[in-house]
């Protein structure tokens, strides 16, 4: 049998999300700075610039999703299906724009594009690790 998907962030205790975002910020910035330093030591400054831009793009995407969800929560008239479609379509459009920009930068100047991909990966890994940590701290998903 297939179990329904779990809304992990929705399963967090109310105060845990703010703490999660604070730890995510610290972790992502620290890993991003470490990546930039490593890139500079290896003589790849454009990769370092790309890493910084990738981490920034990860934060931009997360903040955009947060703003969309906050707007959705205040509209009691909208159906849940319409709300999911609205948030999903905007998220897909934003991710498509980010993807196209990264691919174009990869084609124009590969070190910068590769750095952005690395920065996005750093941000996503920091996000996943911090979500898992928050879930384990509160005893898992109910």
N, C-alpha and C positions, 0 to 999 in steps of 0.2 A: 504494500500500500504506500501511496505517496502522501506524505504529510504536508499540510499547507505551509507556505513560507512564513518565517518569523521576522517580525519587524524588530530588529535588534536594538536600534536606537530608541524605539518606542517602549521597549521593555526595560530600559534603564530607569532607575529612580529619578525623580524630578531634579534633585541637586547634582546628580552624577554627570549630567550632560555638560553643565558649565565647567565642572572639574575636568571632564574628558577633553573639552576644547582647549582648556588652558594647558594641559599636559601635551596635547597634540601640537599646539603652537611651539612649545618649548622643544619637544622632540624633533619636529620637522625642521625648525630653524637650526638646531644644533647639528643634525645630520646634513642639512644643506650647507652649512658653513664648513663642516668637515669635508664634504664633497668638493666644494670650491677650493679649499686649501690643498687637497690632494691633486686636483686638476692643475693648480698653479705650480705645485712642486714637480709634477710630471711635464711641465712646460706646455700646457694646453689651456691658455687663458680663456679662449672662446667656449670651451667645454664648461669652464667654471661659470662664465656668464650665463650659459644655457641652463646649468643646474639651478642657479639662483632664479632665473625666469620660470623654470619648471615648478619649483616649490611655490613661487608666487602664483602661478596659474592654478595650482592645486588649492591654495587658499581662496582664490577668486571663485573657483567652482564651488567649493564648500559654502562660502558665504552666499553665493547666488542661490543655491539650493535652500539654505536656511531662510533667506528672505522670501522665497517662493512658498515654502511650507508655512511660514508665519502669516503670509497673506491668505493662504488657503484656509487656515484655522479660523479666521475671522468672518468667513462667509457661510452663515448657517443655512442659506437657501440652496446652495449648490449640492448636487448629488456626489456621493463618494466616487462613482465612476468618472464623472466629469472632472472632478478635482484631480484624480490620478492621471487622467488623460492630459490635463493642462500642465501639471508639474512634469510629467513624463515627456511631453512634446517639447517643452522649453529646455529641459535637461538634455534631450537628444540633440536639439539645435545647437546648444552651447558646446556640447562635446564634439559635435561635427565641426564646428568652427575651430575649436582647439586642435582637433586632429588634422584638418586641412592646413592650418598654419604651421604645425609641426612638420608635416610632410613637405610643404613648400620650403621651409627652412632647411630640412634635410637635403633637399635637392639643390638649393642655392648654396648653402655653406654647411656641409655635413657636421663639422665639430660643434657648431651652435645648436643644430637640430638634435644631435645625439645628447648633448648636455641637457636640453629641455626634456627629452624623454627620460633621462636619468633623474632629473629633478622631479618629474611627475611620479616616477616609480618610488623615489624616496618619500614623497608626501603620502602616497597611497599605503606604503608599508608602515609608515608612522601611524597613519589613521587606523589600519587594521590592528596593529599591535596594541594601540591605546584602547580600542573598542574591546578587544579580547580581555585586556587587563581590567577594564571597568566591569565587564560582565562577570569575570571570575571574582572580583572583589565583592560583588553583591550576591554571589552564589549561583550564577548562571542564568539562563533564560527560563522563565516559568512556563 
